[in-house]
Amino acid sequence: MITIPKLNESLIQQANSNSFNGTRGNSSEASYLAKAEKILSWDISDNKKEQLLKLWHEKYTKLLRLEANHISTMYAGAGNYNTKWDKSDKIFETGAEIFHWFDNIEEQANRKEYMEVVLLENKIRWGFEDNYPTNDKWRKLAKIDRQKFNELYEELNNKIPFKKSTIPYKIYHNIEKINQLQKVIILENDDVSIWQDEKTYIKFKMKPKPQLIFALKKKGFYWNAHNGCWQNKKVNIEWLKEFEEMYGEYI
């Protein structure tokens, strides 16, 4: 059972005491808890949730400390006000920084898996409707997902039958032979997936730490935006099997 780290109660009470309506600390705590509950709802590993909750607590405590020490003119009165009590600019700056950080990790956590098959299927459909060449797309689809190729061929063939001279017809009827890529799963969990066909692919659920990105680049990996993963030529499978043990703390 993952528990949400509690904010410092004395800071909450101090923020309440220094606010005009007496609820600044409680309101801030409610905002903190709402975001923490979001983290718990994300489809990531429990270990990653605990890491993010710890970071969220550390970042939000800085904001709460500023809120606790801020005294507004409405509360103190303009005549007795000391400008050193005004933390509003720093509160705004820190709040913007931590909520930007949160929005960024939320986007990563909820990012939809990008499928190359979907892109190929869409391009083939557009080519079919607008009558422009898609032979290279048909060949690639047959190579990476023969079942999807057959389904799409049969669907489009029912609308307008393919001629025997076309590439899709030849592939479907095995006149032109296409060897399908064999995908071998090396590692698959909530945080990272590693697999090989004719190349090696590493896909992270969320952006890894800079140390791991540096290690991947040094190993020859490069970012493939189409597939949303790190890619390289085939690398030593023993290195891949030990990947989580070597770099787990940076994932």
MOFENMO-V965182 format. One record per residue. N is the residue number from 0. RES is the residue in three letters. SS is DSSP state (h for helix, s for strand, l for the rest). PSI is psi in degrees with one decimal (none if undefined). D_CENTER is the distance of its C-alpha to the mean C-alpha in Angstrom with 2 decimals. Layout:
((N/RES/SS/PSI/D_CENTER) (N/RES/SS/PSI/D_CENTER))
This chain:
((0/MET/l/119.1/23.54) (1/ILE/l/130.0/21.04) (2/THR/l/146.0/22.78) (3/ILE/l/125.1/21.64) (4/PRO/l/136.0/23.36) (5/LYS/l/144.1/26.19) (6/LEU/l/156.9/26.92) (7/ASN/l/119.5/30.29) (8/GLU/h/-37.0/32.91) (9/SER/h/-35.1/35.37) (10/LEU/h/-39.1/32.95) (11/ILE/h/-46.8/32.30) (12/GLN/h/-37.2/36.07) (13/GLN/h/-40.5/36.79) (14/ALA/h/-38.1/34.40) (15/ASN/h/-46.5/36.26) (16/SER/h/-33.0/39.61) (17/ASN/l/6.8/38.93) (18/SER/l/155.9/37.75) (19/PHE/l/-42.1/40.13) (20/ASN/l/-2.7/39.21) (21/GLY/l/16.1/38.51) (22/THR/l/10.1/35.03) (23/ARG/h/-45.0/32.65) (24/GLY/h/-42.2/31.52) (25/ASN/h/-40.9/31.06) (26/SER/h/-40.3/29.04) (27/SER/h/-41.9/26.76) (28/GLU/h/-40.5/26.36) (29/ALA/h/-39.2/25.51) (30/SER/h/-42.7/22.69) (31/TYR/h/-47.0/21.36) (32/LEU/h/-36.8/21.65) (33/ALA/h/-43.4/20.03) (34/LYS/h/-37.0/16.73) (35/ALA/h/-39.5/17.16) (36/GLU/h/-34.0/17.72) (37/LYS/h/-44.1/14.45) (38/ILE/h/-42.2/12.72) (39/LEU/h/-25.7/15.08) (40/SER/h/-12.2/14.18) (41/TRP/l/150.8/10.50) (42/ASP/l/69.0/10.24) (43/ILE/l/169.3/9.70) (44/SER/l/156.5/12.79) (45/ASP/h/-36.0/15.60) (46/ASN/h/-43.1/15.74) (47/LYS/h/-37.9/12.26) (48/LYS/h/-44.9/13.30) (49/GLU/h/-39.1/16.55) (50/GLN/h/-45.2/15.23) (51/LEU/h/-37.8/13.25) (52/LEU/h/-39.2/16.35) (53/LYS/h/-43.6/18.57) (54/LEU/h/-43.1/16.86) (55/TRP/h/-41.7/16.90) (56/HIS/h/-44.2/20.55) (57/GLU/h/-45.0/21.50) (58/LYS/h/-42.1/20.21) (59/TYR/h/-30.1/21.69) (60/THR/h/-36.8/24.96) (61/LYS/h/-41.9/25.56) (62/LEU/h/-45.0/25.40) (63/LEU/h/-36.8/27.61) (64/ARG/h/-39.1/30.12) (65/LEU/h/-42.8/30.55) (66/GLU/h/-34.9/31.02) (67/ALA/h/-31.7/33.54) (68/ASN/h/-3.1/35.57) (69/HIS/l/128.2/35.55) (70/ILE/l/118.9/38.84) (71/SER/l/160.5/39.23) (72/THR/h/-30.6/42.55) (73/MET/h/-33.6/42.81) (74/TYR/h/-45.9/42.91) (75/ALA/h/-26.0/45.12) (76/GLY/l/136.8/47.26) (77/ALA/h/-34.5/47.66) (78/GLY/h/-33.5/50.94) (79/ASN/h/10.9/49.70) (80/TYR/l/135.9/46.24) (81/ASN/l/123.2/45.06) (82/THR/h/-18.1/42.36) (83/LYS/h/-20.3/40.90) (84/TRP/h/-14.7/39.72) (85/ASP/l/108.3/37.51) (86/LYS/l/14.5/33.87) (87/SER/h/-42.0/32.50) (88/ASP/h/-42.0/31.22) (89/LYS/h/-35.5/29.47) (90/ILE/h/-44.7/28.00) (91/PHE/h/-45.0/26.66) (92/GLU/h/-47.2/25.23) (93/THR/h/-41.7/23.61) (94/GLY/h/-44.4/22.29) (95/ALA/h/-39.2/20.70) (96/GLU/h/-47.3/19.08) (97/ILE/h/-32.3/17.59) (98/PHE/h/-29.5/16.45) (99/HIS/h/-42.5/14.78) (100/TRP/h/-45.1/12.95) (101/PHE/h/-45.4/12.07) (102/ASP/h/-36.7/10.97) (103/ASN/h/-46.0/8.58) (104/ILE/h/-29.9/6.92) (105/GLU/h/-40.5/7.36) (106/GLU/h/-40.9/5.73) (107/GLN/h/-44.6/2.24) (108/ALA/h/-33.1/4.18) (109/ASN/l/9.3/5.82) (110/ARG/l/131.0/4.56) (111/LYS/l/142.8/7.78) (112/GLU/l/127.5/8.93) (113/TYR/l/123.8/10.96) (114/MET/l/122.2/14.43) (115/GLU/h/-31.8/17.09) (116/VAL/h/-40.1/19.67) (117/VAL/h/-42.2/18.85) (118/LEU/h/-45.4/19.32) (119/LEU/h/-43.9/22.55) (120/GLU/h/-44.8/23.82) (121/ASN/h/-41.9/23.45) (122/LYS/h/-37.5/25.22) (123/ILE/h/-41.9/27.95) (124/ARG/h/-44.2/28.52) (125/TRP/h/-42.1/28.86) (126/GLY/h/-38.5/31.22) (127/PHE/h/-43.1/33.19) (128/GLU/h/-39.0/33.72) (129/ASP/h/1.1/34.54) (130/ASN/l/53.1/36.36) (131/TYR/l/156.0/34.72) (132/PRO/l/135.3/34.28) (133/THR/l/22.1/31.35) (134/ASN/h/-41.6/32.95) (135/ASP/h/-33.5/30.38) (136/LYS/h/-41.1/27.61) (137/TRP/h/-44.5/29.73) (138/ARG/h/-43.9/30.31) (139/LYS/h/-40.9/26.68) (140/LEU/h/-42.9/25.76) (141/ALA/h/-31.2/28.69) (142/LYS/h/-37.6/27.61) (143/ILE/h/-21.4/24.07) (144/ASP/l/88.1/24.77) (145/ARG/h/-33.5/28.48) (146/GLN/h/-44.7/28.27) (147/LYS/h/-37.8/26.22) (148/PHE/h/-49.7/28.69) (149/ASN/h/-42.6/31.62) (150/GLU/h/-43.3/30.32) (151/LEU/h/-40.5/29.69) (152/TYR/h/-48.8/33.02) (153/GLU/h/-38.7/34.93) (154/GLU/h/-48.8/33.48) (155/LEU/h/-32.7/34.32) (156/ASN/h/-29.8/37.56) (157/ASN/h/-23.3/38.76) (158/LYS/h/-53.7/38.52) (159/ILE/l/109.5/40.17) (160/PRO/l/136.0/41.35) (161/PHE/l/141.8/40.34) (162/LYS/l/154.6/43.33) (163/LYS/l/-20.1/44.22) (164/SER/l/-8.1/43.82) (165/THR/l/154.5/40.12) (166/ILE/h/-45.9/37.37) (167/PRO/h/-40.7/35.52) (168/TYR/h/-44.5/38.88) (169/LYS/h/-38.7/39.65) (170/ILE/h/-45.2/36.35) (171/TYR/h/-38.6/36.56) (172/HIS/l/13.9/40.15) (173/ASN/l/27.5/39.51) (174/ILE/l/-39.1/41.81) (175/GLU/l/119.6/39.13) (176/LYS/l/131.3/37.49) (177/ILE/l/121.0/33.73) (178/ASN/l/116.1/32.45) (179/GLN/l/140.3/29.13) (180/LEU/l/138.1/26.55) (181/GLN/l/111.8/26.36) (182/LYS/l/122.6/22.87) (183/VAL/s/117.2/23.17) (184/ILE/s/123.2/20.51) (185/ILE/s/-43.2/20.69) (186/LEU/s/136.9/18.09) (187/GLU/s/115.9/15.78) (188/ASN/l/-167.6/14.41) (189/ASP/l/-18.9/11.63) (190/ASP/l/-30.4/9.93) (191/VAL/s/146.0/11.00) (192/SER/s/134.8/13.03) (193/ILE/s/129.0/15.90) (194/TRP/s/164.3/18.44) (195/GLN/s/146.2/21.33) (196/ASP/l/-105.1/23.56) (197/GLU/l/-8.1/25.40) (198/LYS/s/-179.8/22.52) (199/THR/s/137.2/19.93) (200/TYR/s/137.7/16.18) (201/ILE/s/119.0/13.50) (202/LYS/s/125.5/9.94) (203/PHE/s/144.8/7.56) (204/LYS/l/-41.3/5.16) (205/MET/l/157.7/4.21) (206/LYS/l/126.1/6.49) (207/PRO/l/170.5/9.92) (208/LYS/l/155.9/13.02) (209/PRO/h/-33.5/15.33) (210/GLN/h/-38.3/17.87) (211/LEU/h/-39.1/15.88) (212/ILE/h/-41.4/14.95) (213/PHE/h/-43.6/18.69) (214/ALA/h/-39.8/19.73) (215/LEU/h/-45.7/17.89) (216/LYS/h/-39.7/19.51) (217/LYS/h/-30.4/22.77) (218/LYS/l/-6.9/22.64) (219/GLY/l/4.7/22.38) (220/PHE/l/150.9/18.79) (221/TYR/s/156.3/17.39) (222/TRP/s/125.2/14.17) (223/ASN/s/100.4/14.46) (224/ALA/l/-31.8/12.71) (225/HIS/l/-43.8/14.28) (226/ASN/l/-7.1/12.77) (227/GLY/l/41.0/9.41) (228/CYS/s/169.5/10.81) (229/TRP/s/138.1/13.50) (230/GLN/s/150.2/16.93) (231/ASN/s/169.8/20.50) (232/LYS/s/172.4/23.88) (233/LYS/l/127.3/24.78) (234/VAL/l/169.8/24.73) (235/ASN/l/122.2/26.68) (236/ILE/h/-27.7/25.55) (237/GLU/h/-37.3/26.85) (238/TRP/h/-39.6/24.49) (239/LEU/h/-39.2/21.53) (240/LYS/h/-28.3/23.01) (241/GLU/l/5.9/23.22) (242/PHE/h/-50.0/19.72) (243/GLU/h/-38.3/18.40) (244/GLU/h/-38.5/21.74) (245/MET/h/-39.2/21.75) (246/TYR/h/10.9/18.27) (247/GLY/h/-38.9/17.01) (248/GLU/h/-14.3/17.40) (249/TYR/h/-1.2/15.11) (250/ILE/l/none/12.07))
